[in-house]
Amino acid sequence: MPGLAAWLQIQVALALSRGVVASPLVADSLQRSLQLQDDSQRADPQSRKLHGRFLHITDFHPDELYKPHTSTEDGIACHRGHGMAGTFGAEKTDCDSPFALVDATLKWVEDNVKDTIDFVVWTGDTARHDSDEEHPRTDKTVLDSNREVANKMIKTFSSDNGKLDIPIIPTFGNNDFLPHNIMYAGPNRWLTAYADIWGRFIPEEQRHAFEFGGWFHVDVIPGKLTVFSLNTMYFFDRNAAVDGCAQPSEPGFKHMEWLRVQLELMRQTGVKAILIGHVPPARTESKKNWDETCWQRYTLWLQKYRDVVVASLYGHMNIDHFLLGDTKEIDLSMGASQAGVSGRPMDKDSDFSAQSKEDYLQELRDSWADLPHSAIQALDDMAKTEKRDEMRAEKKHKKHKKKDKLDKVGGKYAERYQLSLVSPSVVPNYFPTLRVFEYNVTGLEGATLWEDKSHSLHGASPTGVGVIHNDDEKHDHNDDTYDDDDDDDEHSSLELRSIQTGKHRKKKHKGKKGKKGKHAPKDPNLVIPADPPQDALPGPAYYPQQFTLTGYTQYFANLTHINNDHAGAHADADAGAGADTDTDAGAQNNNDVGGSKWRDGNHGGKKPGHSPARPRRFEFEVEYSTFADKPFQLDDLTVRNYLRLAYHMGKQRGNTVGELIKDGDEEGGGGFGFGFEDGGGEVEGDEVDVEKKKKKEKKEKHKKHGKHGKKKKKTHGKNMAWLRWLSYAFVRTVSMEDLEEL
């Protein structure tokens, strides 16, 4: 009866994802949409073509109170006073973005990117921070900010007839509601508000799922590729209103079940999936973003559906980096009994300070240093062999030896690991950024393209629907006015029954032992998905094929140059980010260590070079590209390539001196030329967890060797791969000297 079981599975999943059609209210809405639709205004989707590119943009943080040439000091936040706040933003500070930056960014995208991409992923935080006690955030200001940017996005990506040319997929950030970080289970008034604000982006058949929990998906290439918008607020460790993903009563559990069911449906119908969210699943000693039970389920889902998931994309952190999730850390005994045990104590202040970013990145490096050397060496050898087309010439016994090594990382495609790509922000904590991904569209020449089927050609309503009135404050954001018990029960019941073979699979894992050798306790709420079919190729995240991400180009706007406020008073503003000697990231970090978490850009007492402001033309430029930058050596963005990159950055020592460094590139602090091939052999004790005190002592000792500070530095023992990656992490705003101290 396996055929019947599979059929039942698909039918239940379809009912879950499209059950909304049975609702009379929605059915009437759809009927009206069909009646009102003017065929003469319908854009022909086939007049477009697939480009194999999409835009990732995140963390606008627009601030309606921002004023140019105001103070960047803590508590003032570029709202008043006199100082160096630029026309398009106060770069390298904790001030939020002026709407001038939002407008300029979207205008640049419209002129340079819009016509060459297939869709947009927009990963949240579209409201200002609560940084000014004189002007606290309100429900209205948060929603108005999101509404305004949503309407600007619609205008940017629409044709003259008002129809969206390409799909836009948004998601929540932890600053997109009040209180900060706290979102209660749905349905709630915030979800109702955003259902209106994002009405043009959420497919009609997905509105029920969205209003229930803030999650939905969009078929960006119908029948081929779907983008899932995850509501990571229900996974977020700092959301005190919820309690993980293990208990059926929790919205995180329901979200994970919805995702499991949908991924199973994708597998059954041959569709691939990109997952997007705001808060990434970071999991280091100092930074555990997700509740552990949510991380466990998510990692298990991605392991089981690795034949379906193309990529996982996030924002929130403001720094450019990637994460490697290790499926060896999956613990099936982590069930409902562990719910409520947070990964770390709740801090009153959840800001991710410069000092904590240093610690976090160092912890990532430490974990990469622990990757099995023999397996990475085998991957390196295999990569060389594949490039030379000599795989068939290898001897049989050599293949077996290599296979044993590769088992440590999950085989030749490193399927033990999962990759999450975290994009830096538009808000200029460093410099504003955006990212354009490219993906493999081979064989999709005749694919059906997405079409805007909205019955309304307008943006979000300026008033009325979606506005949370002040009268609602008496509920203290608890949303208890909703009587959703019946809906909860129905939703949970349907999803728990969705996989007909669930009991059989649990029996299959019954004898599996936990980390301590004990049988994993039965969790009646955990349905373990099946592995990919044995004859299936590794998924697009592991093996190059249709939809595999082939690379990306990272853009940044050098606001020091564009704002043009340093002319005549400081370093040449025409110099690039790396040559901006006015930036002293080390001093900023020292301030953080001293207790101040606010970054003011070290502008205290400085005055703009021009009054009134005389900004230059706004534009983004290429910061780096995975296609062109030799350091990355990424033929594509598959997991095994990132695993190799991570390992080589985790080494304590770098390559030979001749390979390490080229002459400095004054335009961008570049000149970190390096390669992996000659970095060669195994580094004994790949540990890089050296205390900062020891680093400083070593540096001070080096300084005592004479007055050679102005001479070209030797690079013995430096890992230039790591240093260059750090430079990109901070969007090239930190000097080489300061990077060496991290």
Residue pairs with C-beta under 8 A, 6 or more apart in sequence:
5 500
5 501
6 268
8 500
9 264
9 268
9 498
9 499
9 500
9 501
10 265
10 268
10 269
12 261
12 494
12 497
12 498
12 500
13 261
13 262
13 264
13 265
13 268
13 498
14 265
15 494
16 258
16 261
16 262
16 494
16 495
16 498
17 205
17 206
17 209
17 261
17 262
17 265
18 205
19 208
20 26
20 204
20 205
20 206
20 207
20 208
20 209
21 27
21 30
21 205
23 208
26 204
26 207
26 208
29 204
29 455
30 204
32 455
33 204
33 453
33 454
33 455
36 455
37 455
41 161
41 162
41 163
41 457
42 163
42 451
43 159
43 161
43 163
43 165
43 451
43 452
45 448
45 449
45 450
45 451
46 449
48 165
48 166
48 449
50 118
50 221
50 441
50 444
50 445
50 447
50 449
51 116
51 117
51 118
51 441
52 118
52 438
52 439
52 440
52 441
52 550
53 116
53 117
53 118
53 436
53 437
53 438
53 439
54 117
54 118
54 119
54 120
54 121
54 220
54 436
54 437
54 439
55 109
55 113
55 117
55 119
55 120
55 121
55 434
55 435
55 436
55 437
56 120
56 121
56 123
56 313
56 423
56 434
56 435
56 436
56 437
56 552
57 105
57 109
57 120
57 121
57 122
57 123
57 423
57 426
57 434
57 435
58 122
58 123
58 124
58 125
58 278
58 314
58 315
58 316
58 423
58 424
58 425
58 426
59 123
59 124
59 125
59 173
59 315
59 316
59 318
59 425
59 426
59 427
60 97
60 102
60 105
60 125
60 126
60 149
60 425
60 426
60 427
61 96
61 97
61 125
61 126
61 127
61 128
61 129
61 175
61 425
61 426
61 427
62 96
62 97
62 98
62 99
62 101
62 102
62 126
62 127
62 128
62 145
62 148
62 149
63 77
63 78
63 79
63 95
63 96
63 97
63 98
63 99
63 128
64 99
64 128
64 141
64 144
64 145
65 77
65 79
65 128
65 132
65 135
66 78
66 79
66 85
66 89
66 95
66 96
66 97
66 98
66 99
67 78
67 79
67 80
67 85
67 98
68 85
68 86
68 87
68 98
68 613
69 82
69 83
69 84
69 85
69 565
69 608
69 611
69 613
70 76
70 78
70 79
70 80
70 81
70 82
70 83
70 85
71 78
71 80
71 81
71 82
71 83
71 85
72 78
72 83
72 84
72 85
72 90
72 93
72 95
72 600
72 601
72 603
73 81
73 83
73 598
73 600
73 604
74 94
74 596
74 598
74 600
75 131
75 132
75 133
75 598
76 132
77 94
77 95
77 96
77 129
77 131
77 132
78 85
78 90
78 93
78 95
78 96
78 98
79 132
79 134
79 135
82 607
83 603
83 606
83 607
84 90
84 565
84 601
84 603
84 606
84 607
84 608
85 93
85 95
86 559
86 562
86 563
86 565
86 613
86 615
87 98
87 100
87 562
87 563
87 613
87 615
88 98
88 100
88 101
88 104
88 428
88 432
88 557
88 559
88 562
88 563
88 615
88 618
89 95
89 97
89 98
89 100
89 101
89 427
89 428
89 432
89 559
89 563
90 428
90 601
90 603
91 428
91 430
91 431
91 559
91 560
91 563
91 601
91 733
92 428
92 429
92 430
92 431
92 583
92 585
92 588
92 599
92 601
92 733
93 428
93 429
93 599
93 600
93 601
93 603
94 129
94 131
94 429
94 598
94 599
94 600
95 131
95 428
96 128
96 129
96 131
96 427
97 426
97 427
97 428
97 432
99 148
101 426
101 428
101 432
102 149
102 152
102 426
103 152
104 557
104 618
105 426
105 432
105 434
105 557
105 620
106 152
106 153
106 156
107 156
107 618
108 618
108 619
108 620
109 156
109 434
110 156
110 157
112 620
113 434
113 436
114 156
114 157
114 165
114 166
117 166
117 436
118 166
118 220
118 221
119 166
119 167
119 168
119 169
119 218
119 220
119 227
119 450
120 153
120 157
120 166
120 167
120 168
120 169
121 169
121 227
121 274
121 276
121 313
122 153
122 168
122 169
122 170
122 171
123 170
123 171
123 173
123 276
123 277
123 278
123 313
123 314
123 315
123 316
123 423
124 170
124 171
124 172
124 173
124 174
124 176
124 278
124 315
124 316
125 173
125 174
125 175
125 176
125 278
125 315
125 316
125 425
125 427
126 145
126 146
126 149
126 150
126 173
126 176
127 137
127 141
127 142
127 145
127 146
127 173
127 175
127 176
128 137
128 141
128 145
128 175
129 175
129 180
130 136
130 137
130 180
137 178
137 180
138 178
138 470
139 178
139 468
139 469
139 470
139 472
139 473
140 467
140 468
140 470
142 175
142 176
142 177
142 178
143 193
143 197
143 466
143 467
143 468
146 176
146 194
146 197
147 197
147 459
147 460
147 461
147 462
147 466
150 170
150 197
150 198
150 200
150 201
150 459
150 460
151 459
151 460
153 168
154 164
154 168
154 200
154 459
155 459
157 164
157 165
157 166
157 168
158 164
158 165
159 165
161 457
162 457
162 458
163 452
163 454
163 457
164 200
164 452
164 454
165 452
166 450
167 201
167 218
167 220
167 227
167 450
167 452
168 200
168 201
169 201
169 218
169 220
169 227
169 229
169 276
170 198
170 201
170 229
171 229
171 230
171 231
171 232
171 276
171 277
171 278
172 183
172 194
172 214
172 231
172 232
172 233
172 278
173 278
173 315
173 316
174 180
174 181
174 233
174 236
174 238
174 239
174 278
174 279
174 316
174 350
176 194
177 183
177 190
178 477
179 477
180 350
181 233
181 236
181 238
181 239
181 240
181 350
182 239
182 240
182 241
182 477
183 190
183 214
183 231
183 233
183 234
183 239
183 241
183 242
184 241
184 242
184 477
184 478
184 479
185 213
185 234
185 241
185 242
185 250
185 251
185 479
185 484
185 488
186 211
186 212
186 213
186 214
186 251
186 479
186 484
187 211
187 212
187 479
187 482
187 484
187 487
188 479
188 482
189 468
189 472
189 479
190 468
191 210
191 211
191 212
191 213
191 214
192 211
192 466
193 465
193 466
193 467
193 468
194 210
194 214
194 466
195 202
195 207
195 210
195 211
195 466
196 460
196 461
196 465
196 466
197 460
197 466
198 210
198 460
199 454
199 456
199 460
200 452
200 454
200 456
200 459
200 460
201 218
202 210
202 216
202 218
203 216
203 218
203 219
203 453
204 453
206 216
206 217
206 218
207 216
209 215
209 216
209 258
210 216
212 254
212 487
212 491
213 231
213 234
213 251
213 254
213 255
213 258
214 231
214 233
214 234
215 228
215 229
215 230
215 231
215 255
215 258
215 259
216 228
216 229
217 226
217 227
217 228
217 229
217 262
217 273
218 226
218 227
218 229
218 450
219 225
219 226
219 271
219 450
220 226
220 227
220 450
221 444
221 447
221 448
221 449
221 450
222 447
222 448
222 449
222 450
223 269
223 271
223 447
223 448
224 271
224 272
224 444
224 447
224 547
225 271
225 272
225 273
225 274
225 310
225 547
226 266
226 271
226 272
226 273
226 274
227 273
227 274
227 275
227 276
228 259
228 262
228 273
228 274
228 275
228 276
229 276
229 277
230 255
230 259
230 275
230 276
230 277
231 255
231 277
232 277
232 278
232 279
232 290
232 314
233 239
233 242
233 278
233 279
234 242
234 245
234 250
234 251
234 252
234 255
234 294
235 245
235 252
235 255
235 277
235 279
235 281
235 289
235 290
235 291
235 294
235 295
235 298
236 279
236 289
236 290
236 291
237 288
237 289
237 290
237 291
237 342
237 343
237 344
237 346
238 346
238 347
238 350
240 346
242 250
242 251
242 252
243 250
243 252
243 291
243 339
243 340
244 250
244 252
244 253
244 291
244 292
244 293
244 294
244 339
244 340
245 252
245 253
245 255
245 256
245 291
245 293
245 294
245 296
245 297
245 298
246 253
246 293
246 297
246 334
246 335
246 336
246 338
246 339
246 523
246 525
247 253
247 336
247 339
247 525
248 254
248 492
248 496
248 525
249 488
249 492
250 339
252 291
252 293
252 294
253 492
253 525
254 488
254 491
254 492
254 495
256 294
256 297
256 298
256 301
257 492
257 495
257 496
257 498
257 527
258 495
259 301
260 301
260 499
260 527
260 529
261 495
261 498
261 499
262 273
263 273
263 301
263 305
263 308
263 309
263 529
264 305
264 498
264 499
264 529
265 271
266 272
266 273
266 305
266 308
267 305
267 307
267 308
267 532
271 308
272 308
272 309
272 310
272 539
272 540
272 546
272 547
273 305
273 308
273 309
273 310
274 309
274 310
274 311
274 312
274 313
275 309
275 311
275 312
275 313
276 312
276 313
276 314
277 312
277 313
277 314
278 314
278 315
278 316
279 289
279 290
279 314
279 316
280 289
280 314
280 315
280 316
280 317
280 323
280 420
280 422
281 289
281 290
281 295
281 298
281 299
281 314
281 323
281 325
281 420
282 288
282 289
282 290
282 317
282 323
282 360
283 289
283 290
283 295
283 323
283 325
283 329
283 343
284 360
284 363
284 364
284 367
285 363
286 356
286 359
286 360
286 363
287 352
287 356
287 359
287 360
287 363
288 295
288 343
288 344
289 316
290 298
290 343
291 342
291 343
292 334
292 338
292 341
292 342
292 343
293 334
293 335
293 338
293 339
296 330
296 331
296 334
297 526
299 325
299 327
299 329
299 330
299 418
300 327
300 330
300 332
300 528
300 529
301 529
302 309
302 312
302 325
302 418
303 327
303 330
303 418
304 528
304 529
304 530
304 531
304 532
305 529
305 532
305 539
306 415
306 418
306 532
306 538
306 539
306 541
306 542
307 532
307 533
307 536
307 537
307 538
307 539
308 539
309 539
309 540
309 541
310 439
310 539
310 540
310 541
310 547
310 548
310 549
311 419
311 421
311 437
311 540
311 541
311 549
311 637
312 418
312 419
312 420
312 421
313 420
313 421
313 423
314 420
314 421
314 422
314 423
315 422
315 423
315 425
316 422
317 352
317 357
317 422
317 424
318 352
318 424
318 425
318 427
318 429
318 430
319 357
319 361
319 422
319 424
319 430
319 729
319 730
320 422
320 423
320 424
320 433
320 554
320 728
320 729
320 730
320 731
321 361
321 364
321 422
321 725
321 729
322 419
322 420
322 421
322 422
322 642
322 646
323 364
323 419
323 420
323 422
324 367
324 368
324 417
324 418
324 419
324 639
324 642
324 643
324 646
325 417
325 418
325 419
325 420
326 416
326 417
327 410
327 416
327 417
327 418
328 416
331 514
331 515
331 520
332 509
332 512
332 514
332 520
332 523
332 526
332 528
333 514
333 515
333 518
333 520
333 521
335 521
335 523
335 525
335 526
336 523
336 525
337 521
349 597
351 597
352 360
353 592
353 597
354 585
354 588
354 589
354 592
354 599
355 589
355 592
355 593
358 589
358 742
361 726
361 729
361 742
362 688
362 689
362 742
365 649
365 650
365 688
365 722
366 650
366 687
366 688
366 689
367 650
368 646
368 647
368 649
368 650
369 647
369 650
369 651
369 652
369 686
369 687
369 688
370 650
370 686
371 409
371 643
371 646
371 647
371 650
372 405
372 408
372 409
373 647
373 682
373 686
374 405
374 408
375 405
375 406
375 407
375 408
375 409
376 409
376 643
376 644
376 647
376 648
377 405
377 682
378 402
378 405
378 406
379 406
379 409
379 412
379 414
379 640
379 643
379 644
380 644
380 676
380 677
381 402
382 391
382 402
382 406
382 412
383 635
383 641
383 644
384 677
385 391
385 394
403 411
403 412
406 412
408 416
409 416
409 417
409 640
409 643
410 416
410 417
412 640
413 538
413 542
413 543
413 638
413 639
413 640
414 542
414 639
414 640
414 643
415 538
415 542
415 639
417 639
417 643
418 541
418 639
419 541
419 637
419 639
419 642
421 637
423 433
423 434
423 435
424 430
424 433
424 554
424 729
424 731
425 432
425 433
426 432
426 433
426 434
428 557
428 559
429 599
430 730
430 731
430 732
430 733
431 556
431 557
431 558
431 559
431 577
431 731
431 732
431 733
432 556
432 557
432 559
432 620
433 554
433 555
433 556
433 557
433 623
433 731
434 555
434 620
435 552
435 553
435 554
435 555
436 552
436 553
436 555
437 549
437 551
437 552
438 549
438 550
438 551
438 552
438 553
438 627
439 547
439 548
439 549
439 550
440 540
440 544
440 545
440 546
440 547
440 548
440 550
441 546
441 547
442 546
443 546
444 546
460 466
475 481
496 502
496 525
496 527
499 505
499 527
499 529
501 530
502 527
502 528
505 527
505 528
505 529
505 530
506 522
506 526
506 527
506 528
508 528
509 520
509 528
510 519
510 522
511 519
512 519
512 520
513 519
513 520
514 520
532 539
537 543
537 545
540 546
540 547
540 548
540 549
541 548
541 549
541 638
541 639
542 638
542 639
542 640
543 638
544 550
544 635
544 636
544 638
548 636
548 637
548 638
549 636
549 637
549 638
550 627
550 636
550 637
551 625
551 626
551 627
551 634
551 636
551 637
552 625
552 626
552 637
553 622
553 624
553 625
553 626
553 627
554 622
554 623
554 624
554 625
554 728
555 620
555 621
555 622
555 623
556 577
556 620
556 621
556 623
556 731
556 732
557 618
557 619
557 620
557 621
558 576
558 577
558 621
560 566
560 573
560 577
560 580
560 582
560 583
561 573
561 574
561 575
561 576
561 616
562 615
562 616
562 617
562 618
562 619
563 613
563 615
563 616
564 573
564 609
564 610
564 613
564 614
564 615
564 616
565 573
565 608
565 609
565 610
565 613
566 573
566 582
566 609
567 573
567 609
567 610
568 609
569 606
569 607
569 609
570 581
570 582
570 606
570 609
571 579
571 580
571 581
571 582
572 579
575 666
575 667
576 665
576 666
576 667
576 668
576 669
576 732
577 583
577 668
577 669
577 731
577 732
577 733
578 664
578 665
578 666
578 667
578 668
578 669
578 670
578 727
578 732
578 735
578 736
579 666
579 667
579 668
579 669
580 733
581 735
582 602
583 601
583 602
583 733
583 734
583 735
584 602
584 735
584 738
585 730
585 733
585 734
585 735
585 738
586 735
586 737
586 738
586 741
587 602
588 599
588 601
588 602
589 738
591 599
592 599
623 668
623 728
623 731
623 732
624 728
626 632
626 634
626 637
630 673
630 674
630 675
631 672
631 673
631 674
631 675
631 720
631 721
631 724
631 725
632 645
633 641
633 644
633 645
633 675
633 676
634 641
634 642
634 645
635 641
644 676
645 676
645 721
648 676
648 679
648 719
648 721
649 719
649 721
649 722
649 725
650 686
650 688
650 722
651 679
651 683
651 686
651 688
651 719
651 722
652 683
652 685
652 686
652 687
652 688
652 717
652 719
653 683
653 717
653 718
653 719
654 660
654 674
654 679
654 715
654 717
654 718
654 719
654 720
654 721
654 722
655 674
655 675
655 676
655 678
655 679
655 680
655 720
656 678
656 679
657 714
657 715
657 716
659 673
659 674
659 675
659 678
659 679
660 673
660 674
660 715
660 718
660 720
661 671
661 672
661 673
661 674
661 715
661 720
662 671
662 672
662 673
663 671
664 670
664 671
664 736
665 671
668 732
669 727
669 732
669 735
669 736
672 720
672 723
672 724
672 727
672 736
673 720
674 720
674 721
674 724
676 721
679 721
692 741
695 741
696 741
699 741
703 709
718 740
723 736
723 739
723 740
726 734
726 739
726 742
727 734
727 736
727 739
